[in-house]
Amino acid sequence: MHTKVLELKEKYSQFIMPIALIGGFIFDIFTLNQIDQVFDNAILIAHILISGTTISLLFSQGTSFGNKFLNPKRISQLETLMVFSFGALFSGFVIFYTRSGSLLTSWPFVLTMLVLMLGTEFRKKYFLRLRLQIVVFAMAIMSWAIFFVPVVIKKMGPWIFILSTLIAGILITGFLFLLGKINPMRITKYLRKIIIRIVGIMLVFNILYFTNILPPIPLSLKYKAVYYDVKRLYPGYLAQYEKSAWYEFFQKRSHTMYWREGEDIFVFTQVFAPTELTTTIHHVWERYNSNERRWETRNTIPISITGGRSDGYRGFSKKQSLEYGKWRVKTETRQGQTLGIIRFEIQEYGPKIRELITEEL
């Protein structure tokens, strides 16, 4: 029986890592729920400690401790554990960052995270280079710090992001100092190149943030919809929409709005924010200019939000001065980072009778 298991393992070895990757990713989707939960952060911190510890032990090769403690079997086990932790970290980052921002604007960053996650599984040998391990570990520290610090401080903004960068820099410097104590000769040989790459990564993160490409983590858009009417109920809301056409299988509410002058159109959103975090988001109303082929901003409406509600802080904006054509409303942070976009079309209210459906929110 044992022999058959080994034979099957050898025969299908190329499928083990991809299956483990997909399974781990699905597991993360169901276990990583909210960015401010202790359990979720404990998982990420545990993987940071595991990957940092394994790198440190592998870095001891060539020292008296390394020669005594490490043998080929242990080195292989440490490398496997390190790659697994890297994969878990970046799959977690992919989940949190994709929940946070609109892929329309943040896809370059999310794609980088996805490549790193897949790389730890499908290019395992490449990730066994110690210099690369340190640089990837530094990127993991930076990716974690820029959402963990706002969760702890309960604030967001450029200065908080800069503070997150500084804290990540201190942690990375401490880790390099530790490696220098473990194996001084080895760290001296590669330190300059490692520092240049780490500084480059931190600069890229800041460029992505200040050009609004980085997702606005720890905020995330939980729900968005366009309505004919929204009323506050205390608690909750009452909204009216028109059912989508029968052939629009994945769309409950119609995105074709039949409007007449004097009426309002409402956009409703639910934005998750960590407990006690208070900030302002904006609903940016834009109309598509078909002649010039560009979106034109018509209104920017601020909405103050307070975190702590698991389903997200609920709010809406409305607009009466409308024109027929294609519209979109972007939910943005104060810095202009896009949380999500809802698109709809305004058409003239004609002989068609609107069949409005009421729902509680």
N, C-alpha and C positions, 0 to 999 in steps of 0.2 A: 504494500500500500504506500509506504513511504517513498519507495523507488518511483512509483507511478506519479506521485505528486511532484517529485523533482523533475521527472521527464516532462510533465505538463508545464511546469514553471519555465523550463529551458525552452520549450517549443513556442510558448506564447509570451516570452519575456518582453518583446517589443510592445505588447499591449498593456503591460502591468502599470507603467508610469502614466500613460494617458488616462487609463481607467481610474487610477488613484487621483489624478488631477481633477477630472470631471466630478468624481465622487466627493472630493474635498471641497471643491467649489460649491456644489449643491449643498453640502453640509454647512458651509459658511453662510450661505443665503438664509438658511433656516435658524442658525444659531446666533449670527450677528444681527441683532435687531435694531438697537438704537446706539448712536455714537456716544451718548452720555451715560450709558449703563456700566456699572462696575464690572459685570461679567464680561462684557464685550472688550473693554479696555484691558482687563486682566488677561484675556486670551492673547491680545496683541503684545502686551508687555512681556508675557511669558515667552512668546516666540522671539522677541527682541533679545531677551536674556539668553535663550537657548542658542540662537545664532551667534551672539557675541561671545558666549562661552566656548562654543565649538571652534570658532575662528581663533580664539586665544590659545586653545589647546593645540590646534594644528600649527599655529605660528611658533610653537615651542620646539618644532622639529629642528634638530641640530644642536640643541642645548642638552645639558646633562639630564634634566628632567624629561625632556622629550625622548632622548635615547633610552631612558629607563622605562618610561610609561607607555610610549607609543610603539606599536608593532603594526604590520600591514593590516591585520584584521581590525584593530581599534581605529586606525586611520580611516579605513573604509566605512566603519560605523559612524564615525564623527562626520565624515563628508556627507553621508546619506542623511543624517540628522540635520545638518546645517542646510542642505538643499531643501529638505522638507519644510523647515522653518521659514526659509526665504519664500518658498511657494505659498505657504499659509499666510505669511505677512502680506504679500502683494495681491493675493486673491482677496484678502480682507480689504485692502486699500481700493481695489477695483470696485468691490461692492459698495463701499461707503462713498467713494467719489462719483460713481455713476448715479447713485441715488441723489447726490447733492446738486449736480449741475445739469444743464442742457447739453446733450452731445453735439448739438449744432455749433457750440462755441468751445466746449472743453474737450473735444475728441482728441487733439494732439496729446494732451496729458494722459487721458484715460488709455489711449493706445500704447503709450510708453509703459504704463503700469501693466497692461495686459501682456505686452511683449516680455517684460521681466518675469511675470508670473509663468508664462508658457516656457520661457527660456530655462527656468530652474528645473523644469521637467524634461523638456525635449533636447536641451543642450547642456545636460548635466556636466559633462567633462569640461566644458568651457567655464562653468561656474566653480571649478575646483582650483582655479588660479588664485592664489592668496591675495594678490594685489587687487584683483577684481572683487573678491569677497569683501574686502575692506571698503571699497568704493560703493558697492551695492548696499552694504550694511549702513553706510553713511546716508545713502538715499532713503533707506527705510526709516532711519531716525528722523530725518527731515520730514518725510511724508507723515509720520506719526505726530511729531511735535506741532505741526501747523493746524491740527484739529484738536489735539489734546489740551494745549495751552488755552485756547478760547473757551473750551468746556470748563476748565478749572477756574479761570478768571471771570467768566460770565460776561465777556465783552468781545466785540469783533472790530476790525478796522485795520488800517495800514500799520499803526504803531503796534498793535497786538501781533500782526504778522511778523514785523521786524523783531519783536521780542521773542517770538517762536523760533525765528532763525538764529538769534543769539543763543537761546537755550540749547537748540540742536547743535550749534557750533561748540558750546562748552562740553556737551556730552561726547561729541565726536573727538574733541581734543583730549578729553580724559581717557577715551578708549585707545587713542594712539599713544598716549603716555604709558598706559598699561602694557601695550604691545612692546614699547621700547624697554620696559623693565623685564619683560619675558625674554626677548631676544634682541638685544641692542644692536648687534652687527647686522641682522637682517632688516630691521626697521630703518637703520641709517642708509642702507643700500637703496631702498625704494621710497623713502619718506618724501622727497621733493616731488616726485611724480604723483604720489598719492595725494599730497596736499593740493597740488594744482588741479587735479581732477575733482576733489571734494569741493574746493572753492568754486570751480566751474559749475558744479551741480547746484550749489546754493545760489549762485548768481542766476542760473536758469530758472529756478523756482521763483525768485523774486521778479524776474522779467515776466514770467507767466502770470504771476499775481497782479502786477501793476499794468499788464495789458489785458486783464480780465479773461484770460484763457483758463487759469486755474479754477476748478469748481469752487463755489462759495461754501465749502465745508466749514463749520458743522451744520449749516442750514440745509434743509432738503425740502423740495416741493412734493407734498403728499397727494395733492388733488388740485385739479383746475377744470373749470367749466364756464360756458357762456350761457346766460339766461335772459329771458324777457323781463323777469322781475325777481327781486330778492327782498325779503322782509325779515327784520330781526324779531325773534320770538321771546328771547330771555327765558330759558336758554335756547340756543339753537337758531336756525334760520328756516324760512319757508321760501322755496324757489320754484319758478315756472319755466319749463322748457318744452320744446316740441320734439316728439320722437323722430329718430332718424329713419330714412327710407329702409324698406325691407332688405335691400341688397347690401346695405352698409352693416355687415355682420358684427364688426368689432367696435361699433360706435353707437352708444345708447341714445345720445342727444344729437339732434341735428345741428350742424355747423353752418347751415344756411338760415340766416335770420331775416324774416320779413318785417321790415321796419317802415313806419310812417312818421312824418315830422311831428315833433312834440313828445315822442316816446323816448324812453331810456333803454339802453342795452347794458347789461350787467356782466362783469367778469368776477367770478368767485374763486378764491384760492385757499388752500390749507398748507401752511408752511411749518415744518417741524423745526424747533429750536431747542437747544438744551435747557434744562431747568434753570430759571432765574436769569437767563440771557435775554436782554432787552436790546432791540435794534429796530431799524426802519428799513422796509423794503419799498419798492416802487412798482406800480403798474404803468408800463410805458405803452400807450396806445399808438399804433402805427398803421398808416394806410399805404397800400401799394400804388405807386404812380406808374401806370402801365406805359405812359409815353416816355418817361425817363428811365423806366425799369429799375426803380429803387424804392425802398421803404422810407416814408416820411413820418417823423414823429409829430403827433397832433396834441398829445397830452401826456404829462408825467405826474402821476398821483401818488403821494406818499402814504404808506400805511405803517403805523407803529405796531410791532409785535412783541409778545412776551413768551418766553419758552416755558416748557413744563408739561404741556398737554401732549399725550402720546400720539394722538391723531393729527396734531399740528394746530397752530394758531389759525383761526378762520377769519377771513375778512374779504371785502369786495370793493370794487370801484364801479362807477357807472358813467356813461357818457350819453349826452343827448344830441349834441351837434355832430351829426354823422353824415357821411356821403355813401352812395352806393359803390360797391366794389369789394376788393379783398382787404381784410383787416387782420392784424395780429396784436396780441397783448403780451408783452414780455414781463415776466416777474424778475426784477433785478434787485441786487443789494445796493446800498448807497454808493459803493465803489464801481457799480456798473457790471458786476458779475451776474450772469444769467442763470437763474434757478430753473426756469421753464418758459415755454412759449405755447400759447393757444391761438389757433388760426380759425377764422370764420369769414363768411361772405355776407355782406349786407345787400339785400335785394328789396325792390319796391313791394310794398304791401298792396296786393291786387285782389283779384276775385277769389284767390285761394283763401279758405278759412283756416286760421291757425287752430290746431287741435292741441291745446296746451295741457301739459301734465304737471301736477304739483308734487313736489317731494320735500321732505324734511332733511335738513343737513345738520 
